[in-house]
Amino acid sequence: MKDILIIADGIVAKHFLERVCNDTTADNNYSVVYYNDKTITDKKAEHVKYYKFDPTSFSKLRSVFKENIVEVFIVVKKRFDALESYKNIRLLSKDIHVVMLDMWHIDSDDTNLSLLNANEILSSRLFDFLPNVSVIAQNVGLGIGEIMEIDVPFGSPYVYRHISTIKQKNWRISAIYRANDMILPKPSTMIFPNDILLVIGDPNILQSVSISIKQEFGSFPSPYGKNIYLLVDMIQNSPEEIEKMINSAFLLHSSLNNNKLIIKIINPTYSKCFEKLKSYDKCSTRVFIDYEADDFKHTLFKDLDIANIGLMIVNNKIFERYKSILYDAKIPIFKTGIYDFSKIKQSVILPEENEKIEKLTAPIFDISAQLDLDIELYDYDPEDLGVNNELIDHFKNLAGMFKRKVKVIKPKNNPIMELESRDDILQFLPFDEKVRNATILSQFSKSFQKLYFKLNGAYQVFIPITEQ
């Protein structure tokens, strides 16, 4: 049992005393010095004793100061009373820890004095109620942001995700608050809109996790970046190929919620095509010409650091030639097809590793909604084991949210053969090791991801799998 001295005056002190009187868990005895009856709460408690006198009087304060007092709280509304009471305490003890409510920005080099700045505390609490702001626990643990509450908005990429599909490296979802109930999550627990997640982990990682969770749909290419990027190598690509990529870039730029379209030209050749490219440098489209750079990898990774790239546009030739480099870039890749962009009517998903596909549902629905495309999900399950049932339910849950139609197609044969002849699809794939390592020998594989090149006539979006 510890003895604590409280010097109290004002409305804040009254609320503080109410909490002290109502607390039956702490094994403490309190001596309260006050000089205004309005400060005292009607609530009485056996562990709280009151003394009415002016604490700026040293002789009176000395009469109640006991050697076994371990801490002093000064919660008063006048600066003079606070400072004089503190000086009296220091005359009685040089080492005792003092906690003072500071409404006047008091300076002190006393290591045994804790100043609680009232304005900072109040503004910090108000800040917690702003939308899209995560609440950091300050009075438990280390208080440095390793414990955080994160609201899950309606359009978060985490909604309708199972806990098991969320890679939690150096952080954990420890509890979910839903409809005034606390849920201790299991791997099968699904996150719903308006849930509050209690997360614990490295403070720096939690900040990025919070941004990721609060990222709402309709904002792609965020959170990967803000800008669409087209790297034009005028030696590697013909004017016709460049024209096709440019057309796709402008159509995406006009449809997606990106900031700028950045066109980077390397190995420039003086031609009508070059002059036309330069003419695009206006408003939200920026054209940069590098007369010295001739290396695709060096140019791309240099721009990744400064251009805030969220989506990169390539054609088949560039994708195949620099596939490993694009994989290492860890950004979404939009690969153009051989048909006109305007013919695209459907987004297509061929599930293989459902956990990876579930992680990509946020950008899949986001891009599909912004391009006004409905979704075809191919449930290729030759043995009829229901391996895709959970993924199908997941897509149907999100369909209503985004007002997208999800058509589940159950083909009897490998759907790639059917899709090869279509000119109206945009295929989404995880950009994983299977895609990166696929070669011409992969044509004998049963993996949809390894067989991505079978549909190279179609437009395709390769999305990196982010690990958190």
C-alpha positions as CSV (number, residue, x, y, z in Angstrom):
1,M,0.0,0.0,0.0
2,K,1.4,3.4,-1.0
3,D,0.6,6.9,0.3
4,I,0.1,9.6,-2.2
5,L,-0.5,13.4,-1.7
6,I,-2.8,15.3,-4.0
7,I,-2.9,19.1,-4.0
8,A,-6.2,19.9,-5.7
9,D,-8.1,22.9,-7.0
10,G,-10.4,23.5,-10.0
11,I,-12.7,21.4,-12.3
12,V,-9.9,19.2,-13.6
13,A,-8.9,18.3,-10.0
14,K,-12.5,17.5,-9.2
15,H,-12.8,15.0,-12.1
16,F,-9.4,13.6,-11.1
17,L,-10.6,13.0,-7.6
18,E,-13.8,11.4,-8.8
19,R,-11.7,8.8,-10.6
20,V,-9.5,8.3,-7.6
21,C,-12.5,7.7,-5.4
22,N,-14.1,5.3,-7.9
23,D,-11.0,3.2,-8.3
24,T,-11.0,0.1,-6.1
25,T,-8.2,-1.7,-7.9
26,A,-5.2,0.4,-6.9
27,D,-3.9,-0.4,-3.4
28,N,-3.2,3.3,-2.5
29,N,-4.0,5.8,0.3
30,Y,-4.6,9.4,-0.7
31,S,-4.2,12.6,1.3
32,V,-6.0,15.4,-0.5
33,V,-5.2,19.1,0.2
34,Y,-7.8,21.5,-1.1
35,Y,-9.1,25.0,-0.3
36,N,-12.3,25.3,-2.3
37,D,-15.3,23.2,-1.5
38,K,-16.3,23.1,-5.1
39,T,-13.3,21.0,-5.9
40,I,-14.4,18.1,-3.7
41,T,-16.6,15.3,-5.1
42,D,-19.7,14.0,-3.4
43,K,-18.2,10.5,-3.7
44,K,-16.5,9.4,-0.5
45,A,-14.0,6.6,-0.1
46,E,-12.2,5.1,2.8
47,H,-8.8,5.3,1.1
48,V,-9.1,9.1,0.6
49,K,-8.7,11.7,3.4
50,Y,-9.3,15.4,2.9
51,Y,-7.5,18.4,4.4
52,K,-8.7,21.9,3.8
53,F,-6.1,24.7,3.8
54,D,-3.9,26.8,1.5
55,P,-1.1,24.6,0.2
56,T,1.1,27.6,-0.4
57,S,1.5,27.8,3.3
58,F,4.7,25.8,4.1
59,S,3.8,25.2,7.8
60,K,0.4,23.8,7.0
61,L,1.6,21.6,4.2
62,R,4.4,20.2,6.5
63,S,1.7,19.1,9.0
64,V,0.2,16.6,6.5
65,F,3.4,15.6,4.7
66,K,4.5,12.2,5.9
67,E,7.8,10.4,5.3
68,N,6.0,7.4,3.7
69,I,4.5,9.5,0.9
70,V,5.9,8.2,-2.3
71,E,4.4,10.7,-4.9
72,V,2.8,14.1,-5.0
73,F,0.2,15.3,-7.6
74,I,-0.3,19.1,-8.0
75,V,-3.5,19.7,-10.0
76,V,-4.5,23.3,-9.5
77,K,-5.9,26.1,-11.8
78,K,-3.6,29.0,-10.7
79,R,0.0,29.2,-11.8
80,F,1.1,30.9,-8.5
81,D,-0.5,28.1,-6.4
82,A,1.1,25.4,-8.5
83,L,4.6,26.9,-8.3
84,E,4.4,27.8,-4.6
85,S,3.1,24.4,-3.7
86,Y,5.9,22.8,-5.7
87,K,8.5,24.9,-3.9
88,N,7.1,23.8,-0.5
89,I,7.2,20.2,-1.5
90,R,10.9,20.6,-2.5
91,L,11.6,22.1,0.8
92,L,10.1,19.0,2.4
93,S,11.8,16.5,0.0
94,K,14.3,17.0,-2.7
95,D,13.8,13.6,-4.3
96,I,10.1,12.8,-4.1
97,H,8.5,12.4,-7.5
98,V,6.0,15.3,-8.3
99,V,3.4,15.2,-11.1
100,M,2.1,18.6,-12.0
101,L,-0.7,19.6,-14.4
102,D,1.0,22.3,-16.5
103,M,-1.3,24.9,-18.2
104,W,1.3,27.6,-18.4
105,H,4.3,25.9,-20.2
106,I,6.5,25.8,-17.2
107,D,10.2,25.2,-17.7
108,S,12.1,23.0,-15.2
109,D,15.3,20.9,-15.2
110,D,14.1,18.8,-12.2
111,T,14.3,15.2,-13.2
112,N,11.9,14.2,-10.5
113,L,9.2,16.5,-11.8
114,S,6.8,15.3,-14.5
115,L,5.0,18.2,-16.3
116,L,1.7,17.2,-18.0
117,N,1.0,19.9,-20.6
118,A,-2.8,20.3,-20.5
119,N,-3.0,21.8,-24.0
120,E,-0.9,19.1,-25.6
121,I,-2.9,16.3,-23.9
122,L,-6.2,17.8,-24.9
123,S,-5.2,18.6,-28.5
124,S,-3.7,15.1,-28.8
125,R,-7.0,13.6,-27.7
126,L,-9.0,15.7,-30.1
127,F,-6.6,14.7,-32.9
128,D,-7.4,11.0,-32.1
129,F,-11.0,11.7,-33.3
130,L,-10.1,13.0,-36.7
131,P,-11.0,10.6,-39.5
132,N,-8.2,8.3,-40.8
133,V,-6.1,8.9,-37.7
134,S,-5.0,5.9,-35.7
135,V,-5.1,6.0,-31.9
136,I,-1.8,5.3,-30.2
137,A,-1.8,3.9,-26.7
138,Q,0.1,6.3,-24.5
139,N,-0.6,5.2,-21.0
140,V,0.3,1.5,-21.4
141,G,3.4,-0.4,-22.5
142,L,6.2,1.8,-23.7
143,G,3.8,4.5,-24.9
144,I,5.8,5.0,-28.1
145,G,3.2,3.8,-30.6
146,E,3.8,0.0,-30.3
147,I,0.1,-0.4,-29.4
148,M,-2.4,1.1,-31.7
149,E,-6.2,1.1,-32.5
150,I,-7.0,1.3,-36.2
151,D,-10.5,1.8,-37.6
152,V,-11.3,-0.3,-40.7
153,P,-13.2,2.0,-43.1
154,F,-15.9,0.6,-45.4
155,G,-13.6,0.6,-48.5
156,S,-10.4,-0.7,-46.8
157,P,-8.4,-3.4,-48.6
158,Y,-8.5,-5.4,-45.4
159,V,-12.3,-5.8,-45.3
160,Y,-13.6,-9.3,-45.8
161,R,-10.1,-10.7,-45.4
162,H,-9.4,-13.7,-43.2
163,I,-6.7,-13.1,-40.6
164,S,-4.7,-16.0,-42.0
165,T,-4.4,-14.2,-45.3
166,I,-2.7,-11.2,-43.8
167,K,1.0,-11.5,-43.4
168,Q,1.9,-10.1,-40.0
169,K,5.6,-9.7,-39.8
170,N,6.8,-7.8,-36.7
171,W,3.2,-6.9,-35.9
172,R,0.0,-8.7,-34.8
173,I,-3.7,-8.1,-34.8
174,S,-4.3,-8.9,-31.1
175,A,-8.0,-8.1,-30.9
176,I,-11.0,-6.9,-32.9
177,Y,-13.7,-4.7,-31.5
178,R,-17.0,-5.1,-33.2
179,A,-20.4,-3.9,-32.1
180,N,-19.2,-3.2,-28.5
181,D,-17.8,-6.8,-28.3
182,M,-14.1,-7.8,-28.2
183,I,-13.1,-10.7,-30.4
184,L,-9.8,-12.6,-30.0
185,P,-9.1,-13.4,-33.6
186,K,-8.4,-16.9,-35.0
187,P,-6.9,-17.6,-38.4
188,S,-10.4,-18.0,-39.8
189,T,-11.7,-14.7,-38.4
190,M,-12.8,-12.3,-41.1
191,I,-12.4,-8.5,-40.8
192,F,-15.6,-6.5,-41.5
193,P,-16.1,-2.8,-42.2
194,N,-16.1,-0.5,-39.1
195,D,-14.2,-3.1,-37.1
196,I,-11.5,-1.6,-34.7
197,L,-8.3,-3.5,-34.8
198,L,-6.0,-3.5,-31.8
199,V,-2.5,-4.1,-33.2
200,I,0.8,-4.5,-31.5
201,G,4.2,-4.3,-33.0
202,D,7.2,-2.2,-34.2
203,P,5.9,1.4,-34.1
204,N,7.4,2.2,-37.5
205,I,5.8,-0.8,-39.1
206,L,2.4,0.0,-37.5
207,Q,2.4,3.4,-39.1
208,S,2.7,1.9,-42.6
209,V,0.1,-0.8,-41.6
210,S,-2.3,1.9,-40.5
211,I,-1.9,3.7,-43.8
212,S,-2.5,0.4,-45.6
213,I,-5.6,-0.5,-43.6
214,K,-7.1,3.0,-44.0
215,Q,-6.5,3.2,-47.7
216,E,-9.9,3.3,-49.3
217,F,-11.0,2.0,-52.6
218,G,-11.2,4.3,-55.6
219,S,-7.7,5.6,-55.0
220,F,-5.5,3.2,-57.0
221,P,-2.6,3.4,-57.8
222,S,-2.3,4.3,-54.1
223,P,-1.0,2.8,-51.9
224,Y,1.7,1.7,-54.3
225,G,2.3,5.3,-55.4
226,K,0.6,8.3,-56.9
227,N,1.8,8.4,-60.5
228,I,1.5,6.3,-63.7
229,Y,4.9,5.7,-65.3
230,L,5.8,4.9,-68.9
231,L,9.5,4.3,-69.8
232,V,10.0,4.6,-73.5
233,D,13.1,3.2,-75.0
234,M,13.1,4.5,-78.6
235,I,15.6,1.9,-79.7
236,Q,13.8,-1.1,-78.3
237,N,10.3,-0.1,-79.4
238,S,9.0,0.9,-82.9
239,P,6.9,4.0,-83.3
240,E,3.8,1.8,-83.6
241,E,4.5,0.1,-80.3
242,I,5.2,3.4,-78.6
243,E,2.0,4.8,-80.0
244,K,0.0,1.9,-78.5
245,M,1.6,2.3,-75.1
246,I,1.0,6.0,-75.2
247,N,-2.7,5.5,-76.0
248,S,-3.1,3.0,-73.1
249,A,-1.2,5.4,-70.8
250,F,-3.6,8.3,-71.6
251,L,-6.7,6.1,-71.2
252,L,-5.5,4.9,-67.8
253,H,-4.5,8.5,-66.9
254,S,-8.0,9.7,-67.6
255,S,-9.7,6.8,-65.8
256,L,-7.6,6.1,-62.7
257,N,-7.2,8.3,-59.6
258,N,-3.6,9.0,-60.2
259,N,-1.7,12.3,-59.8
260,K,0.5,12.5,-62.9
261,L,1.4,10.6,-66.0
262,I,5.1,10.5,-66.3
263,I,6.7,9.6,-69.6
264,K,10.5,8.9,-69.5
265,I,12.4,8.7,-72.8
266,I,15.7,7.0,-73.1
267,N,17.8,6.4,-76.2
268,P,15.9,9.2,-78.0
269,T,15.9,9.2,-81.8
270,Y,15.0,12.3,-83.7
271,S,11.8,11.5,-85.5
272,K,8.1,12.5,-85.8
273,C,7.5,10.1,-82.9
274,F,10.0,11.9,-80.7
275,E,8.5,15.3,-81.5
276,K,5.1,14.0,-80.7
277,L,6.2,12.6,-77.4
278,K,7.7,15.9,-76.4
279,S,4.4,17.7,-77.2
280,Y,2.7,15.8,-74.4
281,D,4.6,17.7,-71.7
282,K,1.8,19.8,-70.2
283,C,-0.4,20.0,-67.1
284,S,-0.6,16.6,-65.4
285,T,1.5,14.8,-68.1
286,R,5.2,15.2,-67.7
287,V,7.8,14.2,-70.3
288,F,11.4,13.7,-69.3
289,I,14.2,13.0,-71.8
290,D,17.4,11.4,-70.6
291,Y,20.0,11.8,-73.4
292,E,22.7,10.0,-71.5
293,A,20.8,7.0,-69.9
294,D,20.7,3.9,-72.0
295,D,20.1,1.3,-69.2
296,F,16.5,0.3,-68.5
297,K,17.2,-1.0,-65.0
298,H,19.3,1.9,-63.8
299,T,16.8,4.4,-65.1
300,L,13.8,2.6,-63.6
301,F,15.2,2.2,-60.2
302,K,16.5,5.8,-60.1
303,D,13.0,7.0,-61.0
304,L,11.4,4.7,-58.4
305,D,13.2,6.8,-55.7
306,I,11.9,10.1,-56.9
307,A,8.8,9.7,-59.1
308,N,6.4,8.0,-56.6
309,I,5.4,5.4,-59.2
310,G,2.2,3.4,-58.5
311,L,1.7,1.8,-61.9
312,M,4.0,1.1,-64.8
313,I,3.0,0.5,-68.4
314,V,4.9,-1.9,-70.7
315,N,4.2,-4.0,-73.7
316,N,4.9,-7.7,-74.3
317,K,8.4,-7.1,-75.6
318,I,9.5,-5.0,-72.7
319,F,7.8,-7.3,-70.1
320,E,9.5,-10.4,-71.4
321,R,12.9,-8.8,-71.8
322,Y,13.0,-7.1,-68.4
323,K,10.7,-9.3,-66.4
324,S,13.1,-9.9,-63.5
325,I,13.8,-6.2,-63.2
326,L,10.1,-5.4,-63.1
327,Y,9.6,-8.1,-60.5
328,D,12.3,-6.6,-58.3
329,A,10.7,-3.1,-58.7
330,K,7.7,-4.4,-56.6
331,I,5.1,-2.1,-58.3
332,P,2.0,-3.0,-60.3
333,I,2.7,-3.6,-64.0
334,F,0.1,-2.9,-66.7
335,K,1.0,-4.9,-69.8
336,T,-0.7,-3.8,-73.1
337,G,-2.4,-6.3,-75.4
338,I,-2.6,-6.5,-79.1
339,Y,-6.2,-5.3,-79.3
340,D,-7.6,-1.8,-78.8
341,F,-7.9,-0.8,-75.1
342,S,-11.5,0.4,-75.7
343,K,-12.6,-3.2,-76.3
344,I,-11.9,-4.3,-72.7
345,K,-15.2,-5.2,-71.0
346,Q,-14.4,-7.8,-68.3
347,S,-11.8,-8.3,-65.6
348,V,-10.7,-11.9,-65.4
349,I,-9.3,-13.9,-62.5
350,L,-8.0,-17.5,-62.8
351,P,-7.5,-18.6,-59.2
352,E,-4.6,-20.8,-58.4
353,E,-3.2,-19.8,-55.0
354,N,-6.3,-18.5,-53.4
355,E,-4.4,-16.8,-50.5
356,K,-2.5,-14.7,-53.0
357,I,-5.6,-13.8,-55.0
358,E,-7.4,-12.8,-51.8
359,K,-4.6,-10.4,-51.0
360,L,-5.1,-8.8,-54.4
361,T,-8.9,-8.3,-54.2
362,A,-8.4,-4.7,-53.2
363,P,-6.6,-3.5,-56.3
364,I,-8.6,-5.9,-58.5
365,F,-11.9,-4.3,-57.4
366,D,-10.4,-0.9,-57.3
367,I,-9.1,-0.9,-60.9
368,S,-12.3,-2.7,-62.1
369,A,-14.5,-0.1,-60.5
370,Q,-12.5,2.8,-61.9
371,L,-12.5,1.3,-65.4
372,D,-16.2,0.3,-65.1
373,L,-15.5,-3.4,-65.6
374,D,-17.4,-6.4,-64.2
375,I,-15.5,-9.4,-63.0
376,E,-15.3,-13.0,-64.3
377,L,-14.0,-15.5,-61.7
378,Y,-13.1,-18.9,-63.2
379,D,-13.8,-21.7,-60.8
380,Y,-11.7,-24.4,-62.5
381,D,-12.0,-27.4,-60.1
382,P,-11.8,-30.6,-62.2
383,E,-12.1,-32.8,-59.1
384,D,-15.0,-30.7,-57.7
385,L,-13.5,-30.4,-54.3
386,G,-14.8,-26.9,-53.7
387,V,-11.3,-25.5,-53.3
388,N,-12.5,-22.0,-54.5
389,N,-15.7,-21.7,-52.4
390,E,-14.2,-19.4,-49.8
391,L,-12.6,-17.2,-52.4
392,I,-15.9,-17.0,-54.3
393,D,-17.7,-16.0,-51.2
394,H,-15.1,-13.3,-50.6
395,F,-15.5,-11.9,-54.1
396,K,-19.3,-11.9,-53.8
397,N,-19.1,-10.0,-50.5
398,L,-17.0,-7.3,-52.1
399,A,-19.2,-7.2,-55.3
400,G,-22.0,-5.5,-53.4
401,M,-19.7,-2.9,-51.9
402,F,-18.3,-1.9,-55.2
403,K,-21.4,-2.3,-57.3
404,R,-19.6,-4.7,-59.5
405,K,-21.1,-7.9,-61.0
406,V,-19.0,-11.0,-60.3
407,K,-19.8,-13.8,-62.6
408,V,-18.5,-17.2,-61.5
409,I,-17.7,-19.4,-64.4
410,K,-17.2,-23.2,-63.8
411,P,-15.4,-24.5,-67.0
412,K,-15.0,-28.2,-67.6
413,N,-11.7,-27.7,-69.4
414,N,-8.7,-25.4,-68.8
415,P,-10.2,-21.9,-69.4
416,I,-7.0,-20.6,-70.9
417,M,-7.9,-22.2,-74.2
418,E,-11.2,-20.3,-74.3
419,L,-9.7,-17.0,-73.1
420,E,-7.0,-17.1,-75.8
421,S,-9.5,-16.2,-78.4
422,R,-11.1,-13.2,-76.5
423,D,-10.2,-9.6,-77.2
424,D,-12.2,-8.0,-74.4
425,I,-10.5,-9.0,-71.1
426,L,-8.2,-7.5,-68.6
427,Q,-6.5,-10.3,-66.7
428,F,-5.2,-9.9,-63.1
429,L,-2.3,-12.0,-61.8
430,P,-0.1,-12.0,-58.7
431,F,3.4,-11.0,-59.8
432,D,5.2,-13.8,-58.1
433,E,8.1,-16.2,-58.6
434,K,6.1,-18.4,-60.9
435,V,5.5,-15.5,-63.3
436,R,9.1,-14.3,-63.0
437,N,10.6,-17.8,-63.7
438,A,8.2,-18.9,-66.4
439,T,9.8,-19.8,-69.7
440,I,8.7,-21.4,-73.0
441,L,9.0,-24.8,-71.2
442,S,6.3,-23.7,-68.9
443,Q,3.7,-24.3,-71.6
444,F,3.5,-27.8,-70.3
445,S,2.7,-26.6,-66.8
446,K,-0.8,-26.7,-65.2
447,S,-0.1,-23.4,-63.3
448,F,-2.2,-20.4,-64.5
449,Q,0.5,-18.1,-63.4
450,K,3.3,-19.9,-65.3
451,L,1.0,-19.9,-68.3
452,Y,0.4,-16.1,-68.2
453,F,2.1,-15.8,-71.7
454,K,-0.6,-17.9,-73.3
455,L,-2.8,-14.8,-72.9
456,N,-0.2,-12.2,-74.0
457,G,-2.6,-10.9,-76.6
458,A,-4.8,-9.7,-73.8
459,Y,-4.2,-6.7,-71.5
460,Q,-2.8,-7.9,-68.1
461,V,-2.1,-6.4,-64.7
462,F,0.6,-8.0,-62.6
463,I,0.4,-7.0,-59.0
464,P,3.2,-7.6,-56.5
465,I,2.4,-9.6,-53.3
466,T,3.2,-7.2,-50.5
467,E,4.5,-8.8,-47.2
468,Q,3.8,-7.0,-44.0
